[in-house]
């Protein structure tokens, strides 16, 4: 079991991807760095110097946040916005840019969907299917300044002699003889910004003076601007709208795809040998993807993404955890208790789930099936009773009683381990030889972890643990006379027919790895690649990893494991051909920063969205129904009930998630125990002194924590930085205990271009910011 909440879903909606961060040294090339939903003083400690040094060359640093975070201390300008109103600020800035004629029209016309035409009657894009028989659904239209209707180019962003009229409103004939009025997305946007985001309205929402909004807008429009948007927005209920609004601000000003500009979430550059990561260099999945994409000359990135979607549907063992939460962990009841109008949506969560499943959008991903009650929970690389919002409440009450056995593999006694029947102790980072996964291209270096000491006590590396389990399973099956087992995600002719349109049979060589019916006695050999890799020595596996990275162009041709081990790291030479590498859409120069999205802006390569452009108008029926076709501001739901205070979170400074937060040495950097920041004036009003124990509570429960008084939180705001394990709190109840863990059900939408699941991409995720609470002193 594993999950994460770091998908920048608003960027995914806009660009068709979110793995597109550049390197941190691009911050040094900016004219304006905006720290927005990030606290880099805490979370980007090694790279923060690029922000401060940027000031020496005339750059400016602006921090936008409701609290005066440590990053605000070093900013040239602090913008004290009301929490969760960032979309209104960004859209107010967009209005100011357009009203002052500061938009970059050339960038808008080539890079975005704003020139495309939308029908007034259906509010959907004008498509070739409206005008022609048997056309492509992915062909769209612009109105040229020569007063003609023209199909937008599909295989390039170059317009050639075409000159789109951004303000066009025209009547066009349909294939059935009717005439309908159409208008550009740009013209719809102009009216929306004018009517909904006036300076007075933005001030009412955000608390910011119109002069602040207009001044900041002019800075963005006239400088090379970079938005440092961290992984806070994915944890805000309407964080997707916030991200889409930020992207729109950058689009209007031409601010991505060049050094020192853009917005990034995080980028992944996996080992090319990682299964289901799509290693590129052709292959069966790419060939199948080429046949299934209904557009001419799809890009390499589009083929890679579609291949990953095919792999996910055909045989991926990973599925979105949402359906497990919903059907087996008790969250359906929790989420449906929140009224639709509180979420700013027309329907309850369960209604969206029913429609999504009925439409077949998530066919094959609902595992375990709702009718199959889970009996064994195997936890590895995860701590769900901390990670899951409401885990110590909902999961312990709803899931744990169903389970016969809970097994945890961990390097420490996490809360999940303490609630397990069996705990297999894993070796810590310095007790095993390994590459640390290159999870981000923000830095050019892949760290190598060399073993300093042998594993302590009974602990073993995960590789040894899994090998031991594989042998034990095979032996136990033999003793019981069992030969084969069924794999729900295995490949069958019927599954191929459903996914690919034709029935295919697996070659015998792939049956042990991908088949639906597999043999117990083959498990150890599949794991070790027929004995190529041995349990007690990872040397060969590490050498093969280096060779794969060289073959893919990630490492220099003369690189070797011996050199990396001596050096302690390796600098990546290229991006490789994995789908995640293609998402960055750039090239790597030996002695320069890496600028994401360069291939789109410089080489005019289309984006992996239905329109082939950065897409701000989403005409999926759910988005139209909910008023989110364009970026918009919506207030967050009051998760937890109607209380006067809100609880927010972020990353602790001196910890790596939860892996070291309970370490006796590290915890001394945080008062020796969990604490929560409380505004000094709020604490005074409540009779709370610094260091007092307080009870934080709402409709879902309560937890006890030490109060740390500070002037940094806004009035009415409590801040508890994340990763404290529940067992560190009184009664083993941490701050997650009172969070409902709501998801935004629009992220279950499917049947729409890039709105399809592939590993670590499009799917709902739990949110945990802006939780309604109250507090009182515990005497």
C-alpha positions in Angstrom: 0.0 0.0 0.0 1.3 3.4 -0.9 0.0 6.8 -1.8 1.0 10.5 -2.1 -0.7 13.9 -2.4 1.8 15.7 -4.6 0.1 15.8 -8.0 -0.1 19.4 -9.2 -3.5 18.7 -10.7 -4.1 22.2 -12.0 -0.8 22.1 -13.9 -1.8 18.7 -15.3 -5.1 20.1 -16.5 -3.4 23.0 -18.2 -0.3 21.3 -19.7 -1.4 17.7 -19.9 1.4 16.9 -17.4 3.0 18.2 -14.3 6.5 16.6 -14.3 8.1 19.7 -15.8 10.3 21.5 -13.3 13.5 23.1 -14.4 16.7 23.2 -12.3 16.8 25.5 -9.3 19.6 27.6 -10.8 17.1 29.1 -13.3 15.8 31.2 -10.3 19.1 33.1 -10.6 18.1 34.2 -14.2 14.7 35.7 -13.2 13.7 39.3 -13.1 11.0 38.4 -10.6 10.7 35.3 -8.4 7.3 34.9 -6.7 7.2 32.5 -3.8 3.6 31.4 -3.8 2.4 28.4 -1.8 6.0 27.5 -1.0 8.4 28.1 1.9 11.8 27.5 0.3 13.7 28.6 3.4 12.4 25.3 4.8 12.0 23.1 1.8 14.7 24.2 -0.7 17.6 24.8 1.7 20.4 23.7 -0.7 19.1 25.9 -3.6 17.8 28.9 -1.7 21.0 30.8 -2.3 19.9 31.2 -6.0 17.0 33.4 -4.8 19.1 35.6 -2.6 21.9 35.9 -5.1 19.4 36.8 -7.8 18.9 40.1 -6.0 22.5 41.1 -6.7 21.8 41.2 -10.4 18.6 43.2 -10.0 16.1 40.5 -9.5 13.2 40.9 -7.1 11.7 38.4 -4.6 8.0 38.6 -3.8 6.3 36.3 -1.2 2.5 35.8 -1.3 1.1 34.0 1.8 -1.4 34.5 4.6 1.3 33.9 7.2 4.6 35.6 7.5 6.6 32.5 6.9 10.4 32.3 7.2 10.6 32.8 3.4 8.7 36.1 3.7 11.4 37.5 6.0 13.9 37.7 3.1 11.4 38.9 0.4 11.5 42.4 -1.1 7.7 42.5 -0.9 5.3 40.5 1.2 1.7 40.2 0.0 -0.5 39.2 3.0 -3.3 37.5 1.1 -6.3 35.8 2.8 -5.9 32.0 2.8 -7.1 30.1 -0.3 -8.0 33.3 -2.3 -4.9 33.0 -4.6 -7.0 32.3 -7.7 -8.8 35.6 -7.2 -5.5 37.5 -6.9 -4.1 35.8 -10.0 -7.3 36.5 -12.0 -7.4 40.1 -10.8 -3.8 40.5 -12.0 -4.8 39.0 -15.4 -7.6 41.6 -15.7 -5.1 44.4 -14.9 -2.7 43.1 -17.6 -5.4 43.0 -20.2 -6.8 46.4 -19.3 -3.4 48.0 -19.6 -2.6 46.2 -22.9 0.4 44.4 -21.4 -0.5 40.9 -22.7 1.9 39.0 -25.0 -0.4 38.3 -27.9 2.1 36.4 -30.0 2.7 34.0 -27.1 -1.1 33.7 -26.5 -1.8 32.9 -30.1 0.9 30.2 -30.5 1.1 28.5 -27.1 -2.5 28.6 -25.7 -6.1 27.6 -26.5 -7.3 31.2 -26.1 -7.6 31.8 -29.9 -9.8 28.7 -30.3 -13.5 29.0 -31.0 -16.3 27.9 -28.6 -20.0 27.4 -29.5 -22.5 29.6 -27.7 -25.2 27.0 -27.7 -23.3 24.1 -26.1 -20.4 26.0 -24.6 -18.1 23.4 -26.1 -15.2 23.9 -28.6 -16.1 24.1 -32.2 -14.8 20.8 -33.5 -14.3 19.2 -36.9 -17.1 16.8 -36.0 -19.5 19.8 -36.0 -18.6 20.6 -39.6 -17.5 17.4 -41.3 -18.5 13.8 -41.6 -16.2 11.3 -39.9 -13.7 13.9 -38.7 -11.3 13.9 -35.7 -12.7 15.0 -32.4 -9.3 16.6 -31.7 -9.4 19.1 -34.6 -10.3 22.7 -33.5 -10.8 26.0 -35.2 -9.6 29.6 -35.1 -10.9 32.7 -36.9 -8.3 34.3 -39.0 -8.0 38.1 -39.4 -8.7 37.6 -43.1 -12.2 36.8 -41.9 -12.1 33.1 -42.5 -12.7 30.0 -40.5 -9.5 27.9 -40.3 -8.7 24.6 -38.8 -5.9 25.1 -36.2 -2.7 23.2 -36.9 -2.6 19.9 -35.1 1.0 18.8 -35.5 2.8 22.1 -34.7 2.2 25.3 -32.8 3.6 27.3 -35.7 0.9 29.4 -37.3 2.7 30.3 -40.5 0.7 32.9 -42.4 -2.3 32.4 -40.1 -3.2 35.4 -37.8 -5.8 34.4 -35.3 -8.4 37.1 -34.3 -8.4 36.8 -30.5 -11.6 38.9 -30.2 -13.6 37.1 -32.9 -17.4 36.6 -32.5 -18.9 35.0 -35.6 -21.8 32.9 -36.9 -20.7 29.6 -38.6 -22.7 26.9 -40.5 -22.8 23.4 -39.1 -22.9 20.2 -41.2 -26.6 19.9 -40.6 -27.3 23.3 -42.1 -27.9 25.2 -38.8 -25.8 28.3 -38.0 -24.4 28.8 -34.5 -22.6 31.7 -32.9 -19.0 31.1 -31.9 -16.5 33.2 -30.0 -12.9 32.8 -28.9 -11.8 31.5 -25.5 -10.0 34.8 -25.2 -13.2 36.9 -25.7 -15.0 34.7 -23.1 -12.1 35.2 -20.7 -12.1 39.0 -21.1 -15.8 39.2 -20.2 -15.4 36.8 -17.3 -12.5 38.8 -15.8 -14.3 42.1 -16.4 -17.5 40.9 -14.7 -16.2 38.7 -11.9 -12.8 40.1 -10.9 -13.0 43.9 -10.6 -10.5 45.5 -8.3 -13.2 46.0 -5.7 -14.3 42.4 -5.9 -10.7 41.1 -5.7 -10.1 43.3 -2.7 -13.3 41.9 -1.0 -12.1 38.3 -1.6 -8.3 38.7 -0.9 -8.1 41.6 1.4 -5.5 43.2 -0.9 -5.6 46.9 -2.0 -6.2 47.3 -5.8 -2.8 49.2 -6.1 -1.0 46.1 -4.8 -2.7 43.9 -7.4 -2.1 46.2 -10.3 1.5 46.9 -9.3 2.3 43.3 -9.0 0.6 42.6 -12.3 2.7 45.1 -14.1 5.9 43.6 -12.7 4.9 40.1 -14.0 4.1 41.6 -17.4 7.3 43.4 -17.8 9.8 41.0 -16.2 11.0 37.5 -16.7 8.8 35.9 -14.0 9.1 32.6 -12.2 6.5 31.3 -9.8 7.8 29.0 -7.1 4.7 27.0 -6.5 5.4 24.2 -4.1 3.3 21.1 -3.2 0.9 23.0 -1.0 -1.7 23.7 -3.7 -2.3 20.0 -4.4 -3.5 19.8 -0.7 -6.0 22.6 -1.1 -9.5 21.6 -2.2 -9.6 24.1 -5.0 -5.9 24.1 -5.5 -6.4 23.1 -9.1 -8.1 26.4 -9.8 -5.3 28.2 -8.0 -2.7 26.5 -10.2 -4.7 27.1 -13.4 -5.0 30.8 -12.5 -1.3 31.1 -11.9 -0.6 29.4 -15.3 -3.0 31.8 -17.0 -1.1 34.8 -15.5 2.1 33.4 -16.9 0.5 32.6 -20.3 -0.8 36.2 -20.8 2.7 37.5 -20.2 4.7 34.9 -22.1 6.4 33.6 -19.0 7.4 30.0 -19.5 9.8 28.1 -21.7 12.7 30.5 -21.4 15.4 30.7 -18.7 14.2 32.3 -15.4 10.5 31.9 -16.1 7.7 29.4 -15.6 6.1 27.4 -12.9 7.1 23.9 -11.8 5.9 21.3 -9.5 8.5 18.5 -9.5 10.1 16.4 -12.2 10.9 12.7 -12.1 13.8 11.1 -13.9 13.5 7.4 -13.2 16.0 4.6 -13.8 15.1 3.5 -17.3 14.7 -0.1 -16.1 11.9 0.7 -13.7 8.8 -1.3 -14.8 5.8 0.7 -16.1 7.9 3.9 -16.4 8.0 3.6 -20.3 11.6 3.6 -21.1 11.2 4.9 -24.6 13.2 3.7 -27.6 10.1 2.4 -29.4 8.6 -0.8 -28.3 5.2 -2.4 -28.5 3.4 0.1 -26.3 4.5 3.0 -28.5 3.4 1.2 -31.7 0.0 0.6 -30.1 -0.2 4.2 -29.0 0.5 5.4 -32.5 -2.5 3.4 -33.8 -4.9 4.6 -31.1 -4.1 8.4 -31.2 -6.6 10.0 -33.5 -4.5 12.8 -34.8 -1.7 13.2 -37.5 1.9 13.1 -36.5 1.6 12.7 -32.7 4.7 13.9 -30.7 7.1 11.6 -29.0 5.7 12.9 -25.7 2.1 12.2 -26.6 3.1 8.7 -27.7 5.0 8.1 -24.4 2.0 9.3 -22.3 -0.5 7.2 -24.3 1.8 4.2 -24.1 1.8 4.7 -20.3 -2.0 4.9 -20.3 -2.1 1.7 -22.3 0.3 0.0 -19.9 -1.8 1.1 -16.9 -4.9 -0.3 -18.4 -3.3 -3.6 -19.6 -1.1 -4.8 -16.8 0.0 -2.2 -14.3 0.0 -3.5 -10.7 -0.5 0.0 -9.4 -3.9 1.6 -9.2 -5.2 4.9 -7.8 -5.7 4.4 -4.1 -8.9 6.4 -4.2 -11.2 3.4 -4.8 -9.6 1.5 -1.9 -10.2 4.4 0.4 -13.8 4.8 -0.9 -15.0 1.2 -0.9 -13.0 -0.4 1.9 -11.6 2.2 4.3 -14.8 4.1 5.3 -14.2 7.3 3.4 -17.4 7.1 1.3 -19.5 7.9 4.4 -17.1 10.7 5.5 -17.1 12.4 2.2 -20.8 12.2 1.4 -21.5 13.9 4.7 -20.1 17.1 3.2 -22.9 19.0 1.3 -22.3 19.8 -2.4 -22.8 23.5 -1.9 -20.1 23.5 0.8 -17.7 22.1 -1.8 -18.8 24.5 -4.5 -20.0 21.7 -6.7 -23.5 20.5 -7.8 -23.3 16.9 -6.5 -22.1 14.7 -3.7 -18.9 12.7 -4.1 -20.8 9.4 -4.5 -22.8 10.7 -7.4 -19.6 11.5 -9.3 -18.1 8.1 -8.4 -21.2 6.3 -9.7 -21.2 8.3 -13.0 -17.5 7.8 -13.5 -17.7 4.1 -13.0 -20.8 3.8 -15.1 -19.1 5.5 -18.0 -16.2 3.1 -17.7 -13.6 5.8 -17.2 -11.9 3.8 -14.4 -12.4 0.3 -15.8 -9.8 -2.1 -14.4 -8.6 0.3 -11.7 -11.1 -0.5 -9.0 -9.0 -2.9 -7.0 -9.8 -4.7 -4.7 -13.3 -4.9 -6.1 -16.0 -3.6 -3.8 -17.3 -7.1 -3.4 -13.9 -8.4 -2.2 -13.2 -7.7 1.4 -9.5 -7.2 2.1 -7.9 -9.6 4.5 -4.2 -8.8 4.5 -2.6 -5.4 4.4 1.1 -5.3 3.4 2.7 -1.9 4.1 6.1 -1.1 2.7 7.6 2.4 2.1 4.5 3.9 3.7 2.9 4.8 7.0 -0.8 5.0 6.2 -1.9 5.8 9.7 0.0 9.0 9.5 -0.1 9.6 5.7 -3.9 9.1 5.4 -5.9 12.1 6.4 -8.1 10.8 9.2 -6.2 7.5 9.2 -6.2 6.9 12.9 -10.0 7.6 12.9 -11.5 6.2 9.7 -9.1 3.4 8.8 -8.7 2.0 12.3 -12.5 2.0 12.7 -13.5 0.7 9.2 -10.5 -1.2 7.7 -8.6 -2.7 10.5 -11.5 -4.8 11.9 -11.8 -6.5 8.5 -8.1 -7.6 8.3 -6.7 -10.9 9.4 -3.1 -9.7 9.2 -1.2 -6.4 8.9 2.4 -6.6 7.9 4.7 -3.6 7.9 8.3 -3.3 6.5 9.9 -0.2 7.9 13.2 1.2 9.2 11.5 2.4 12.4 8.6 2.0 14.7 6.0 4.0 12.8 2.4 4.3 14.0 1.4 1.8 11.3 4.1 -0.6 12.5 2.8 -0.3 16.1 -0.7 -1.3 14.9 0.7 -4.2 12.8 0.7 -7.9 13.6 4.1 -8.5 12.0 7.0 -6.0 11.5 9.9 -6.8 9.3 12.8 -4.4 10.2 14.4 -2.8 7.2 17.9 -1.5 7.0 18.3 2.2 7.3 19.7 4.4 4.5 23.3 4.1 5.7 23.1 0.3 6.2 22.7 -0.6 2.5 24.3 0.2 -0.8 21.9 2.1 -3.1 21.2 4.9 -5.5 18.8 7.4 -4.0 16.0 7.6 -6.6 16.4 10.7 -8.8 13.0 12.1 -7.9 13.6 15.6 -9.1 15.4 17.2 -11.9 15.6 20.5 -9.9 19.2 19.5 -9.2 21.6 18.0 -11.7 22.9 15.4 -9.3 21.9 11.8 -8.5 23.1 11.0 -5.0 24.7 7.6 -4.3 24.2 6.1 -0.9 27.2 4.0 0.2 26.8 1.6 3.0 28.5 2.9 6.2 27.8 0.0 8.5 26.1 -3.4 8.3 22.4 -3.7 9.2 21.8 -3.6 12.9 20.2 -6.5 14.7 17.7 -8.4 12.6 17.2 -5.7 10.0 17.7 -6.4 6.3 17.6 -4.5 3.1 14.2 -4.4 1.4 15.8 -6.5 -1.5 16.7 -9.3 1.0 13.3 -9.1 2.7 11.4 -9.4 -0.6 13.6 -12.3 -1.8 13.0 -14.1 1.4 9.3 -13.6 1.1 9.3 -14.9 -2.5 11.1 -18.1 -1.5 8.8 -18.6 1.4 5.7 -18.1 -0.7 6.9 -20.6 -3.3 7.8 -23.2 -0.6 4.6 -22.8 1.3 2.5 -23.2 -1.9 4.4 -26.3 -2.8 3.8 -27.8 0.7 0.1 -27.1 0.2 -0.1 -28.5 -3.3 -0.8 -25.1 -4.9 0.7 -24.5 -8.3 -0.9 -21.4 -9.8 -2.6 -18.2 -8.7 -4.8 -15.6 -10.4 -3.5 -12.0 -10.9 -6.4 -9.5 -11.3 -4.3 -7.1 -13.4 -2.8 -9.8 -15.6 -3.1 -9.6 -19.4 -5.8 -11.7 -21.0 -7.2 -11.7 -24.6 -10.4 -10.2 -23.3 -8.5 -7.4 -21.6 -6.6 -6.7 -24.8 -9.9 -6.6 -26.7 -11.3 -4.0 -24.2 -8.2 -1.8 -24.2 -6.8 -2.2 -27.7 -9.8 -3.2 -29.8 -8.5 -6.7 -30.6 -7.8 -9.9 -28.7 -4.1 -10.7 -28.3 -2.4 -13.6 -26.5 0.8 -13.2 -24.4 4.0 -14.9 -25.6 5.1 -17.7 -23.3 8.2 -15.7 -22.3 6.0 -12.9 -20.8 3.4 -15.1 -19.1 5.4 -15.3 -15.7 5.6 -11.5 -15.6 2.4 -10.3 -17.2 0.0 -13.2 -17.3 -3.3 -13.5 -15.4 -2.5 -17.1 -14.3 1.0 -17.4 -12.9 2.9 -20.1 -11.1 4.1 -20.0 -7.5 7.4 -21.7 -8.1 8.3 -19.0 -10.7 8.1 -16.1 -8.3 11.7 -16.2 -7.0 13.1 -16.5 -10.6 11.0 -13.6 -11.9 12.2 -11.4 -9.1 15.9 -12.2 -9.6 15.7 -12.3 -13.4 16.4 -16.0 -13.5 19.1 -15.7 -11.0 21.0 -12.8 -12.6 20.7 -10.9 -9.4 21.5 -12.5 -6.0 20.0 -11.7 -2.6 23.2 -10.8 -0.8 24.9 -8.7 -3.4 23.5 -5.7 -5.3 26.7 -4.9 -7.1 25.5 -6.3 -10.5 22.1 -4.6 -10.2 23.8 -1.2 -9.5 26.2 -1.7 -12.4 23.3 -2.6 -14.8 21.5 0.6 -13.6 24.5 2.7 -14.6 24.7 1.0 -18.0 21.0 1.6 -18.6 21.3 5.3 -17.8 24.3 5.5 -20.1 22.4 3.9 -22.9 19.5 6.3 -22.4 21.7 9.3 -22.4 21.3 10.2 -18.7 25.0 9.6 -17.9 28.2 10.4 -19.7 29.5 7.5 -21.9 32.6 7.0 -19.7 30.6 6.9 -16.4 31.0 3.9 -14.1 29.7 2.7 -10.8 33.3 2.8 -9.4 33.6 6.5 -10.3 30.2 7.3 -8.9 30.9 5.5 -5.7 34.2 7.4 -5.2 32.6 10.7 -6.1 29.4 10.1 -4.1 27.1 11.4 -6.8 26.6 11.5 -10.6 25.6 14.6 -12.7 23.0 13.8 -15.3 24.1 14.4 -18.8 20.7 14.2 -20.5 17.1 13.5 -19.7 16.7 10.1 -21.3 13.5 8.9 -23.1 11.2 8.0 -20.2 7.7 9.6 -20.3 8.6 11.7 -17.3 11.8 13.0 -19.0 9.8 13.9 -22.1 7.3 15.8 -19.9 10.1 18.3 -19.1 10.2 19.1 -22.8 13.7 20.5 -23.0 17.3 19.7 -23.7 20.3 19.6 -21.4 23.5 21.7 -21.9 26.7 20.7 -20.2 27.2 24.0 -18.2 23.8 25.6 -18.1 20.6 25.5 -16.2 17.7 23.4 -17.4 14.7 25.3 -18.7 11.4 23.3 -18.8 8.9 23.5 -21.6 11.6 24.9 -24.0 10.6 22.5 -26.8 7.1 23.9 -26.8 8.1 27.6 -27.0 11.2 27.3 -29.2 10.4 24.4 -31.4 6.6 24.8 -31.4 6.0 21.2 -30.4 2.4 20.7 -29.3 1.4 20.0 -25.6 -0.2 16.7 -24.6 -3.7 18.1 -24.3 -6.7 17.6 -26.5 -6.1 21.0 -28.2 -2.3 20.5 -28.4 -1.9 23.8 -26.5 -1.7 25.0 -23.0 -5.4 24.5 -22.3 -7.4 27.0 -20.1 -10.9 26.1 -21.3 -12.0 22.7 -20.3 -15.3 21.7 -22.0 -15.7 18.4 -20.2 -19.4 18.2 -19.1 -18.4 18.1 -15.4 -16.3 21.3 -15.6 -19.0 23.1 -17.5 -21.6 22.1 -15.0 -19.5 23.2 -12.0 -18.5 26.5 -13.5 -14.9 25.6 -13.9 -14.5 25.6 -17.6 -12.1 28.6 -17.1 -10.0 29.2 -14.1 -12.0 30.7 -11.3 -12.0 31.5 -7.6 -14.0 29.3 -5.2 -13.9 29.3 -1.4 -12.7 26.1 0.2 -15.2 23.9 2.1 -15.3 24.2 5.8 -13.9 20.8 6.5 -14.4 19.9 10.1 -17.5 22.0 10.8 -18.4 25.7 11.5 -15.5 26.9 13.7 -13.7 30.2 13.9 -10.1 29.0 13.3 -8.5 27.2 10.4 -5.6 24.7 10.6 -2.9 24.7 7.9 0.3 22.8 7.4 3.5 22.4 5.4 6.9 20.7 5.6 9.0 20.8 8.8 12.4 22.2 8.3 14.5 19.6 10.0 13.0 16.3 8.8 12.5 14.2 5.7 8.7 13.6 5.9 8.3 11.2 8.8 11.5 9.2 8.4 13.5 11.2 10.9 10.9 13.2 12.8 10.9 10.8 15.7 14.7 10.5 15.9 15.8 11.4 19.4 18.5 13.8 18.1 16.4 15.4 15.3 13.3 15.9 17.4 15.4 18.2 19.7 15.4 20.8 16.8 11.6 21.0 17.3 11.2 21.4 21.0 11.4 17.7 21.5 7.8 17.0 20.7 5.0 18.0 18.3 3.9 21.7 18.5 1.5 24.0 16.7 2.0 27.7 15.9 -0.7 29.9 17.4 -1.0 33.6 16.7 0.0 35.5 19.9 -3.2 37.6 20.0 -5.4 34.6 19.5 -3.6 32.8 22.3 -3.9 35.8 24.6 -7.6 35.9 24.0 -7.9 32.2 24.8 -5.7 32.4 27.9 -3.0 30.2 26.3 0.7 30.8 27.1 3.7 29.6 25.2 4.4 25.9 25.9 0.9 25.2 27.1 -0.9 22.1 26.0 -4.0 22.8 24.0 -6.8 20.7 22.7 -7.5 21.3 19.0 -10.9 20.0 18.0 -13.7 20.0 15.4 -16.6 17.7 14.4 -14.3 14.9 13.6 -12.3 14.6 16.8 -9.5 16.2 18.8 -5.8 16.0 19.5 -3.5 17.4 22.2 -0.4 19.4 21.2 2.0 22.0 22.6 1.3 25.6 21.6 4.1 27.7 20.2 3.1 31.3 20.3 4.2 33.4 17.3 3.4 36.6 15.4 3.9 34.7 12.1 0.5 33.0 11.7 -2.4 35.2 10.6 -5.2 35.9 13.0 -7.5 32.9 13.1 -4.8 30.6 11.7 -3.1 27.6 13.4 0.0 26.0 11.6 1.3 22.5 12.4 4.0 21.4 10.1 3.5 17.9 8.9 5.1 14.5 9.5 4.7 14.2 13.2 3.8 10.6 13.8 0.5 10.0 15.7 2.3 7.9 18.4 4.2 11.1 19.3 0.9 12.7 20.5 -1.1 12.1 23.6 -3.4 9.1 23.0 -1.7 8.4 19.6 -3.9 11.0 17.9 -2.2 13.6 15.7 -3.5 16.4 13.6 -4.5 14.1 10.8 -7.0 12.6 13.2 -9.4 15.6 12.8 -9.0 15.9 9.0 -11.8 14.3 6.9 -9.3 13.8 4.0 -11.8 15.1 1.3 -11.0 14.7 -2.4 -12.2 16.9 -5.2 -14.5 14.6 -7.2 -14.0 16.5 -10.5 -10.7 14.7 -10.7 -12.6 11.5 -11.4 -13.5 12.9 -14.8 -12.5 10.8 -17.8 -13.1 10.2 -21.5 -11.4 13.5 -22.3 -7.9 13.5 -23.8 -5.4 13.7 -20.9 -8.1 12.9 -18.3 -7.0 9.3 -18.1 -5.0 7.6 -15.4 -1.4 6.6 -15.7 1.0 5.9 -12.9 1.4 8.9 -10.5 -0.8 11.1 -12.7 -4.5 11.9 -13.2 -6.4 10.8 -10.1 -8.1 12.3 -7.0 -5.9 12.9 -3.9 -6.7 13.9 -0.3 -6.6 17.5 0.8 -5.6 18.7 4.3 -5.4 22.5 4.3 -7.8 25.0 5.7 -9.4 22.6 8.2 -12.0 24.3 10.5 -11.1 24.0 14.1 -11.2 25.6 17.5 -8.8 25.2 20.5 -8.6 25.6 24.2 -6.1 25.3 27.0 -5.6 21.9 28.7 -5.0 22.5 32.3 
